[in-house]
Amino acid sequence: MEVTGTTSRPRDDENSTVYLVEIPQSINEAYIIDKFSTAFGEVLCCEIGRQTRIGSLKFASHENAKKALAAESMLFSSDKGATLYKMNIKKKATATLFVEGNLESLYVTDIQNHLSKVFTGHWKCNVKSEIQDVLAFDCDFQAAEKTLVSQGISYNRHILTFYISVIYLEELPPSATSEKIANVFRSQIPTIGNINVIIRSDEGVALVLLPNSATKEQLLALKNIQIDNKKAMLFSEAVPKVYIEDIPLELFQQHRDILTGAIFDLEIFQGVITKVDLRIRERMAIVWLKDTTARCSVLGLCQSLAPILKGRPVLISAIRARPAIWEFDDEWYQSAQVPGSIDQYAADDPVFLRNWEPEIWKQWKSKYASDLAKAKDDRAISRVNQQIHGIRVTVMLATLSAIRNGYYYASEPNPAERITIHPPRQSSESFTFAALPPASNNIYNHTSVSVIKEDCLLAALSMKKKGLRPVVLNMASATSPGGGYRKGDGAQEENIFRRSNYFLSLDDPINPRCPTYPMAEFGGIYTPDVTVFRDSEDSGYAFRQEPFTMDFIAVAAYRKPWLQNNCLSFQDVAKTRRKIEAIFAIALHKGHDSLLLSALGCGAFQNPPNQIASIFLAVAQQYSRKFRKIVFAITEDHNSITTTNPAGNYDIFSLYLDHTNLGPGYSTTGYSTNGGDVLFWRLLR
């Protein structure tokens, strides 16, 4: 037995001994002797168990002991006097020890007898203990001390390890494990020693068995810990709770006290609620109940009675594990968690539980853009580019999370409203370049062509709102669906993937309908009904209040073709025209009256923009009056403005194509008074 003590004139009169339970770690034997001697009369000795924090106190007389027992408890202050402690005074001191297991009741008597032989004293199983998966044994505190300092005992091929204290963790994320919880505790209290964490993963709670009472005191002082960045709450005892789910959003828009009062007034909860915790984002409430009997009663009644909260039906359910509510915040970016690829995260990684914060992302993107402008050498430039790629991977992680959930919460103006993401209703369709019949033979008065400096998806949405039926050119990779979206590349295709569920149609490994790559050289992939639910990079990839659907044609330009005097070869001009003709043919075949195009291949693929613009003009002239509107949405980046193309793509495409009307009685541009094909054939010479 490990005890410490201070003694004076010991006597063997058991009637003069009392016991103190739950003695705080900061209070020692000398302090207790002084306080009890002053209050009740002379104390001869005091012994405190180091593990149990139970103390035996022997008075000089039986009368003094009777006075102490009559008082039942005493209040003590800490050394600094800031904290008051209450210690109960008992005639007998019984410690309750816990051991993990589901041993059958017929073995309990054998275990009791075995413990009595090994550690002496009287042992009895506490059959009233309601702790699941744990056996509780009552014994005197001296026997408990001996048991706790042992490293476990062997019994019937089992190693039984005993613990003196229990605490509870609640609101754990589904990703929590016993090892993660134990590691967090050890980081907070390095001297914690051996602990046993028993998780009930379906409920999102854990039982923590502790080797001494002092550890319990230290852990409860923490109040909560972070598990995978979710706050898990610490309690000294299990608190019976239930969820109220599917609370209508409009009820949360009232004052909190009104909703809380309405919950207290529900007939099913009459007289049994102790606390209500509202969770607006999750549209739910956590209701604390008086005891387990009340919880069982409430859940039982709910099977036959549908609760009505302020005229609206709600669901009352048992506690279960729920995803964490936490963000991609400054801590995420500051802690150098810059991912290299989405592939490094398993499907159940807690990163998919984070909420998106567009303003924070914009701040970090701005910081890295500034760092890139200041970078003086290749190493510094490479490091910053890696960081920019990393934060774009973070964007894709949030997109994947929303798609897997099937919903998201808009960044503004109503962040509590859940918005559904519908999967594509039609599969993608691959085309090789061939004569495709048009969906209709409509002939328009003219075809309007314009060039704008605008995000391609927002520009297409604007066309759709005007009654047009546009299809968007996805300037794709010929071999990899989505290009480098998995590792945060910044071109147009990757940007579209980060903002929509496009990847489900082109790069979903469990979708057998996805097209086969590489795509046909002179063909494309048509994908209808893609849901766009995030805004542009300039907005911080904010989640939209109103998602919209859009159709796409994926066509790949030639990657870094051979150039002479910054011009394509005769052969590459002809082949590029066939690619662009495929865009127009597929769009017409699928019944689109408008095109949203861009500077195909004029960024990282390094095609010369003046020739690409000329080819587009020639093909547009070829399809004159078959489309109502053709819009080129062009934005500049570090790939489009180079030493060989210092003006960028927008100015060149504007020069060739902006404010152009194609049809009888219209000239094209000042560059080609005789039509686009004249200019095209000049390029071939």
LINSUL-V192142 format. One record per residue. N is the residue number from 1. RES is the residue in one letter. SS is DSSP state (H for helix, E for strand, L for the rest). Layout:
BEGIN
N_RES_SS + N_RES_SS
END
This chain:
BEGIN
1_M_L + 2_E_L + 3_V_E + 4_T_E + 5_G_E + 6_T_E + 7_T_E + 8_S_L + 9_R_L + 10_P_L + 11_R_L + 12_D_L + 13_D_L + 14_E_H + 15_N_H + 16_S_H + 17_T_E + 18_V_E + 19_Y_E + 20_L_E + 21_V_E + 22_E_L + 23_I_L + 24_P_L + 25_Q_L + 26_S_L + 27_I_L + 28_N_L + 29_E_H + 30_A_H + 31_Y_H + 32_I_H + 33_I_H + 34_D_H + 35_K_H + 36_F_H + 37_S_H + 38_T_H + 39_A_H + 40_F_H + 41_G_L + 42_E_L + 43_V_E + 44_L_E + 45_C_E + 46_C_E + 47_E_E + 48_I_E + 49_G_E + 50_R_L + 51_Q_L + 52_T_L + 53_R_L + 54_I_L + 55_G_E + 56_S_E + 57_L_E + 58_K_E + 59_F_E + 60_A_L + 61_S_L + 62_H_H + 63_E_H + 64_N_H + 65_A_H + 66_K_H + 67_K_H + 68_A_H + 69_L_H + 70_A_H + 71_A_H + 72_E_L + 73_S_E + 74_M_E + 75_L_E + 76_F_E + 77_S_E + 78_S_L + 79_D_L + 80_K_L + 81_G_L + 82_A_L + 83_T_L + 84_L_E + 85_Y_E + 86_K_E + 87_M_E + 88_N_E + 89_I_E + 90_K_E + 91_K_L + 92_K_L + 93_A_L + 94_T_E + 95_A_E + 96_T_E + 97_L_E + 98_F_E + 99_V_E + 100_E_E + 101_G_L + 102_N_L + 103_L_L + 104_E_L + 105_S_H + 106_L_H + 107_Y_H + 108_V_H + 109_T_H + 110_D_H + 111_I_H + 112_Q_H + 113_N_H + 114_H_H + 115_L_H + 116_S_H + 117_K_H + 118_V_H + 119_F_H + 120_T_L + 121_G_L + 122_H_L + 123_W_L + 124_K_E + 125_C_E + 126_N_L + 127_V_L + 128_K_L + 129_S_L + 130_E_L + 131_I_L + 132_Q_L + 133_D_L + 134_V_E + 135_L_E + 136_A_E + 137_F_E + 138_D_E + 139_C_E + 140_D_E + 141_F_H + 142_Q_H + 143_A_H + 144_A_H + 145_E_H + 146_K_H + 147_T_H + 148_L_H + 149_V_H + 150_S_L + 151_Q_L + 152_G_L + 153_I_E + 154_S_E + 155_Y_E + 156_N_L + 157_R_L + 158_H_E + 159_I_E + 160_L_E + 161_T_L + 162_F_L + 163_Y_E + 164_I_L + 165_S_E + 166_V_E + 167_I_E + 168_Y_E + 169_L_E + 170_E_E + 171_E_L + 172_L_L + 173_P_L + 174_P_L + 175_S_L + 176_A_L + 177_T_L + 178_S_H + 179_E_H + 180_K_H + 181_I_H + 182_A_H + 183_N_H + 184_V_H + 185_F_H + 186_R_H + 187_S_H + 188_Q_H + 189_I_L + 190_P_L + 191_T_L + 192_I_L + 193_G_L + 194_N_L + 195_I_L + 196_N_E + 197_V_E + 198_I_E + 199_I_E + 200_R_E + 201_S_L + 202_D_L + 203_E_L + 204_G_L + 205_V_E + 206_A_E + 207_L_E + 208_V_E + 209_L_E + 210_L_E + 211_P_L + 212_N_L + 213_S_H + 214_A_H + 215_T_H + 216_K_H + 217_E_H + 218_Q_H + 219_L_H + 220_L_H + 221_A_H + 222_L_H + 223_K_L + 224_N_E + 225_I_E + 226_Q_E + 227_I_E + 228_D_L + 229_N_L + 230_K_E + 231_K_E + 232_A_E + 233_M_E + 234_L_E + 235_F_E + 236_S_L + 237_E_L + 238_A_L + 239_V_L + 240_P_L + 241_K_E + 242_V_E + 243_Y_E + 244_I_E + 245_E_E + 246_D_L + 247_I_L + 248_P_L + 249_L_H + 250_E_H + 251_L_H + 252_F_H + 253_Q_L + 254_Q_L + 255_H_L + 256_R_H + 257_D_H + 258_I_H + 259_L_H + 260_T_H + 261_G_H + 262_A_H + 263_I_H + 264_F_H + 265_D_H + 266_L_L + 267_E_H + 268_I_H + 269_F_H + 270_Q_L + 271_G_L + 272_V_L + 273_I_E + 274_T_E + 275_K_E + 276_V_E + 277_D_E + 278_L_E + 279_R_E + 280_I_L + 281_R_L + 282_E_L + 283_R_L + 284_M_E + 285_A_E + 286_I_E + 287_V_E + 288_W_E + 289_L_E + 290_K_L + 291_D_L + 292_T_H + 293_T_H + 294_A_H + 295_R_H + 296_C_H + 297_S_H + 298_V_H + 299_L_H + 300_G_H + 301_L_H + 302_C_H + 303_Q_L + 304_S_L + 305_L_L + 306_A_L + 307_P_L + 308_I_E + 309_L_E + 310_K_L + 311_G_L + 312_R_E + 313_P_E + 314_V_L + 315_L_E + 316_I_E + 317_S_E + 318_A_E + 319_I_L + 320_R_L + 321_A_L + 322_R_L + 323_P_L + 324_A_L + 325_I_L + 326_W_E + 327_E_E + 328_F_L + 329_D_L + 330_D_H + 331_E_H + 332_W_H + 333_Y_H + 334_Q_H + 335_S_L + 336_A_L + 337_Q_L + 338_V_L + 339_P_L + 340_G_L + 341_S_L + 342_I_H + 343_D_H + 344_Q_H + 345_Y_L + 346_A_L + 347_A_L + 348_D_L + 349_D_L + 350_P_H + 351_V_H + 352_F_H + 353_L_H + 354_R_E + 355_N_E + 356_W_L + 357_E_L + 358_P_H + 359_E_H + 360_I_H + 361_W_H + 362_K_H + 363_Q_H + 364_W_H + 365_K_H + 366_S_H + 367_K_H + 368_Y_H + 369_A_H + 370_S_H + 371_D_H + 372_L_H + 373_A_H + 374_K_H + 375_A_L + 376_K_L + 377_D_L + 378_D_H + 379_R_H + 380_A_H + 381_I_H + 382_S_H + 383_R_H + 384_V_H + 385_N_H + 386_Q_H + 387_Q_H + 388_I_H + 389_H_H + 390_G_H + 391_I_H + 392_R_H + 393_V_H + 394_T_H + 395_V_H + 396_M_H + 397_L_H + 398_A_H + 399_T_H + 400_L_H + 401_S_H + 402_A_H + 403_I_H + 404_R_H + 405_N_H + 406_G_L + 407_Y_E + 408_Y_E + 409_Y_E + 410_A_L + 411_S_L + 412_E_L + 413_P_L + 414_N_L + 415_P_L + 416_A_L + 417_E_L + 418_R_E + 419_I_E + 420_T_E + 421_I_L + 422_H_L + 423_P_L + 424_P_L + 425_R_L + 426_Q_L + 427_S_L + 428_S_L + 429_E_E + 430_S_E + 431_F_E + 432_T_L + 433_F_L + 434_A_L + 435_A_L + 436_L_L + 437_P_L + 438_P_L + 439_A_L + 440_S_L + 441_N_L + 442_N_L + 443_I_L + 444_Y_L + 445_N_L + 446_H_L + 447_T_E + 448_S_E + 449_V_E + 450_S_E + 451_V_E + 452_I_E + 453_K_L + 454_E_L + 455_D_L + 456_C_H + 457_L_H + 458_L_H + 459_A_H + 460_A_H + 461_L_H + 462_S_H + 463_M_H + 464_K_H + 465_K_H + 466_K_L + 467_G_L + 468_L_L + 469_R_L + 470_P_E + 471_V_E + 472_V_E + 473_L_E + 474_N_E + 475_M_E + 476_A_E + 477_S_L + 478_A_L + 479_T_L + 480_S_L + 481_P_L + 482_G_L + 483_G_L + 484_G_L + 485_Y_H + 486_R_H + 487_K_H + 488_G_L + 489_D_L + 490_G_L + 491_A_L + 492_Q_H + 493_E_H + 494_E_H + 495_N_H + 496_I_H + 497_F_H + 498_R_H + 499_R_L + 500_S_E + 501_N_L + 502_Y_L + 503_F_H + 504_L_H + 505_S_H + 506_L_H + 507_D_L + 508_D_L + 509_P_L + 510_I_L + 511_N_L + 512_P_L + 513_R_L + 514_C_L + 515_P_L + 516_T_L + 517_Y_L + 518_P_L + 519_M_L + 520_A_L + 521_E_L + 522_F_L + 523_G_L + 524_G_E + 525_I_E + 526_Y_E + 527_T_E + 528_P_E + 529_D_E + 530_V_E + 531_T_E + 532_V_E + 533_F_E + 534_R_E + 535_D_L + 536_S_L + 537_E_H + 538_D_H + 539_S_H + 540_G_L + 541_Y_L + 542_A_L + 543_F_E + 544_R_E + 545_Q_E + 546_E_E + 547_P_E + 548_F_E + 549_T_E + 550_M_E + 551_D_E + 552_F_E + 553_I_E + 554_A_E + 555_V_E + 556_A_E + 557_A_L + 558_Y_L + 559_R_L + 560_K_L + 561_P_L + 562_W_L + 563_L_E + 564_Q_E + 565_N_L + 566_N_L + 567_C_E + 568_L_E + 569_S_L + 570_F_H + 571_Q_H + 572_D_H + 573_V_H + 574_A_H + 575_K_H + 576_T_H + 577_R_H + 578_R_H + 579_K_H + 580_I_H + 581_E_H + 582_A_H + 583_I_H + 584_F_H + 585_A_H + 586_I_H + 587_A_H + 588_L_H + 589_H_H + 590_K_L + 591_G_L + 592_H_L + 593_D_L + 594_S_E + 595_L_E + 596_L_E + 597_L_E + 598_S_L + 599_A_L + 600_L_L + 601_G_L + 602_C_L + 603_G_L + 604_A_L + 605_F_L + 606_Q_L + 607_N_L + 608_P_L + 609_P_H + 610_N_H + 611_Q_H + 612_I_H + 613_A_H + 614_S_H + 615_I_H + 616_F_H + 617_L_H + 618_A_H + 619_V_H + 620_A_H + 621_Q_H + 622_Q_H + 623_Y_L + 624_S_L + 625_R_L + 626_K_L + 627_F_L + 628_R_L + 629_K_E + 630_I_E + 631_V_E + 632_F_E + 633_A_E + 634_I_L + 635_T_L + 636_E_L + 637_D_L + 638_H_L + 639_N_L + 640_S_L + 641_I_L + 642_T_L + 643_T_L + 644_T_L + 645_N_L + 646_P_L + 647_A_L + 648_G_L + 649_N_H + 650_Y_H + 651_D_H + 652_I_H + 653_F_H + 654_S_H + 655_L_H + 656_Y_H + 657_L_H + 658_D_L + 659_H_L + 660_T_E + 661_N_E + 662_L_E + 663_G_L + 664_P_L + 665_G_L + 666_Y_L + 667_S_L + 668_T_L + 669_T_E + 670_G_L + 671_Y_L + 672_S_E + 673_T_L + 674_N_L + 675_G_L + 676_G_H + 677_D_H + 678_V_H + 679_L_H + 680_F_H + 681_W_H + 682_R_H + 683_L_H + 684_L_H + 685_R_L
END
